[in-house]
Amino acid sequence: MKLAIYTHDSALFHLIQTCLVGDNVICTRYREDVDLARALHREEFSAIVFDASAGMDASHPVLARRACFGDRRAPLIAIGDFFAHDRAIAALSAGADDIVLKPVDPRELRLRVLLAVHRFTGGPAESGKPQPAGDEIGMGIYRLSRRNGSVEMNGKGVRLTTREFAIAWVLFSQQGNYVTRRAIAATVWGSSEEIVGRTLEQHIYKLRKKLLLDGACGIVLRTMYAHGYRIERVVERVMEQVVEPAKARLLRTPAASPSRLLTSDSEAACNT
């Protein structure tokens, strides 16, 4: 059994190793989120132990990657100061499957790790793992399903590559908030922004084009230069700025047919 341990605390890592020493467990320590995100892409782990001393956020590359690629998830056990009810709820909402309170009781940690692994390997026969909560995201005419990696616009499927879907899931799951280029690079590629910078821009371009994320369908993908991207609803004023000029250009086109004068391609797709 292989465990990925995400922590900067050497004492905690050694405690985890010690309490699982009799269970034939190989523990690999990761200090950087990008390194663990990359490892999750290349290797299979029985479980992930996550040191949440600095807090947990769903946009963290490791948590976001697990959310994108739900079919490859291993159970995640968070260790932290969860005495306050709201902190425990926040950790579970961010993606933890179980929590262990500090100071850590080695017997409790061992039991929770082994039970979490058993639940995932002994889950439903169809997938071998329990389906995680939050497998679908809805926003306007868009519906994203993590279970089959699909996107629908008004019930009509749109073909995306695996990485395009992963980027879409990250952005839609953080709708209204900017997601940094670094976070997307680590989540989707398990790499640094410097390495995948140009490739990321190309994927964003294709995603914006395929899903008509220019605002014509009520949702826009915004770019903050050299920082990141955000999915947000378009207010009525911005809708007019996007749609009305497009209609005006079509009306000035002599060769346009009567039906073409009434609607643009993007409007038609949004209303299909």
Secondary structure, DSSP 8 states (H G I E B T S, - for coil): -EEEEE-S-HHHHHHHHHHTGGGT-EEEEE-SHHHHHHHHHH---SEEEEE-TT---TTSHHHHHHHHTGGG---EEEEE---SHHHHHHHHHHT-SEEEESS--HHHHHHHHHHHHHHHHTS-TTTSS---S--EEEETTEEEETTTTEEEETTEEE---HHHHHHHHHHHHTTTS-EEHHHHIIIIISS-HHHHHHHHHHHHHHHHHHTTTBTTTSEEEEEETTTEEEEEE--HHHHHHHHHHHHHHHHT-TT--HHHHH--HHHHHHH-
